[in-house]
C-alpha cells in the first residue's frame, strides 16, 4: 500500500489527536503531563493553516499514520525566516519511512515559503528522531541538559538545524 502525504483537513483532527495523545502520554516526544482534547487539536490545525503554515497527514489507504507541521520558531520579528518542525508517526507504523516522507514534505513547503532555516527540538534520548533529522541534512547545533522533566526524570533537549535553499535575504 502506497503512502500519500496531503494537507490535513478538519476531518483529520481525531486521528491527529490520537497520534498526538499517544506520544503525550507514553513518550518524551511531547513534554506535557496529559492528553490534549479534540477542540484544542482542531484549534491548533486552524491556527497553523490560518498563519499560512502546513499541517500534513500521511495516509496509508484510509488510515492517517502520521502528521507533521511547522510554525514560528520564536515570536519576534528577527526570527521570521526560521520555523520549527514537529513530526509524529503512529506507533504501529514507525520505521517505515513515514516520518521521512513527512519531514521531506515540510522542508519543501518551508523552502517554497522562503524560510531560511528549519529547527527541531528533540529529547536527547529520541535517537530515532535525531537520526531521521540527520538523514535529511539537519545538524546538531545545541544541547541543553536537564531543561525539562517527565516521568520523574530530567530531560535533555537537542536542537538540530537545517539551512534551506530559499532565496530570502536578511
N, C-alpha and C positions, 0 to 999 in steps of 0.2 A: 504494500500500500504506500503510495507516494505521500510526501509531506507538502503541504501548502501553507505558506505564510501570507496572511492577509491582515488588513486593518480590522481591529475589533469593532464590534457594534454593541449597543446596549444589551442585546440578547446574549452576549458572551459573558456578561458580568457574573453570573452564578458560577460558571466554570472557572473564570479567573479567580473568584473568591475562594473556591475550593482548593485550587493550587496554592494560592497565597496563604490561606489559613493552615494548610498542612505545613508549609515552611515556617510560619509564625509559631506554631505550637510545638513542632518536632525538631526544628533545626536552629542553628545560629545564623542563618541567612537573613533573617529579619530580627532586629533587636527590639522586639515588643514582648509583652508578657501575656498576651492573649490574642484571640482571633478578632478579625475585623467583621463588620456586618455588611449586608448587601448594599444598603444605602451608601455607606462610605466608599465601597468599591465603584458603584455607579458614579458617584460624585468625582472620584479620582479619574475615571475614564473621561468623563465630561470635561473636567478641568484641563487635563493634558491635551485633549483634542482641541478644546477652545483656545488654548495657548499656541496651537499650531504644531504640537508635538505628537508623534505617533504612539499609538498603543496597538501592538501587533499580537496576533494569536497564531500559533502553529496548529494546523489541523491534520489529523490522520483520519481519513474518512469523515465521519460526522463528529469526531471527538476533538475537543480542544486539549492538546497535550503540552502546551506551554504558552507563555506570554512574555512580552518584553516591552519596554518603553524607555524613553529618556526624558529628562526635564532639566531645568536650570540647575547648574552646579551650585551657585550661591546667588542670593537675590540682589546683588549690587551690579550696577551697570558695567563695571570693568570686567565682569565675568560673562558678559552676554554672548561671547563666542565659544563658551565651554558648556558642555552638557554632561550629565551623569546618567549612566545606564542602569537598568535593572532587568535581569533575565531570570525567569523561573520556569522550570520544567517539572511536569507531573512526575512524582517519584517512581511511578511504574514504567516510565519511558526515558529514564536518564541513560546517558552514554550511547545514544542512538543518533547523534548529530543534530538534535533538535535545538539545543542551546546555540550551537554554531550557526545554524541557519538563521535563528532569530537575531543573534548578535551581528552577523554579517549584514542582515537587512537594516538593522539600526545604524550601522556605520554608513551604509549607502544613503539612508534618509538624512542623517546628520550632515553628511557631505553636501547633499543636494540643498540643504537649508543654509549652506555656507557657514557651518560651525567649524571652528579651528581645532578644537580638542575635545576628546571624549574621555571621561574618567570613570573609574569603577571603584567603589569602596567595598572591600571583600573581607570577611572574617578570615584571619590568617590560617586557620586550620582547614578552610574550604579549598583543598588542593584541586578539586575538580574545576571550580570556577576560576581559580588562578591559572590553571593550565589552559582552560578554554580561552581566556583573555590573551594569554601569552601567544597562543597559536594563531591569533588574529592580529598580532603586532603590538599588543599592549606591553608596556614595560613597567615593572615595579618602580615607583618614584618616591614611596614613603611607607613607613611602618610606624604605627602608633601603639605602643604597648599599653594594655590594660585600660583602654578608654571606654569600654562597655562591659556589661555583665549580663549573664543569663545562665540559667540552670545552676546557680550557685557558684559560678566561677567567672574570673575576669577574662575578657576577650580582647584580642589584639586586632587592629584594623590595618589592612594593607590597601594602599592606594595604587592603582595602576592607571596608566595614561597612554593614549594613542593620539598622535598628531594626525589630523585628517588632511586629505588632499583638496582642500577648499581654496577658493580664490579670495577669501576675505583678507582685508588688510587692517591693521590696528588703527 
